[in-house]
Amino acid sequence: MGAKVAGVEVEAVEYNHGTATVRTQFDQEKTPANMAVVATLAEVMDADPAELDPLYSTIDPEALDTLVRVRNRTSGDTHVTFTHEDHTIAVYSYGVVAIAPERNPTAETHEKDTER
């Protein structure tokens, strides 16, 4: 079952409301990882992909594609995790992008302490 996320074809979209995480599965033969990241982040932020900060301001898109590309005769998973647009983004070599709002426990603790 395919779906479109911000105009990019993905295999599946999963929303976890408990963790506020959005996961998309994409076909690496059809969609580069960097495009899947931008499309998923645009969906999460309810924004046009062109309105987002360029991905290259945080990570080299071509290097990301190379790092998480599935390779023949290898075992295990490769993944890259980084922060962009105040979201934690994980990209897995098995074709999954997971995006969640960045959580800053220090700031949350500080806010609670100042309320007392």
Buried (B, 14 or more C-beta within 10 A) or exposed (E): EEEEBBEBBBBEBEEEEEEEBBBBBBEBEEBBBBBBBBBBBBBBBEEEBEEBEEBEEBBEBEEBBEBBEEEEEEEEEBEBEBEBBEBBBBBBBEBBBBBBBEEEEEEEEEEEEEEE
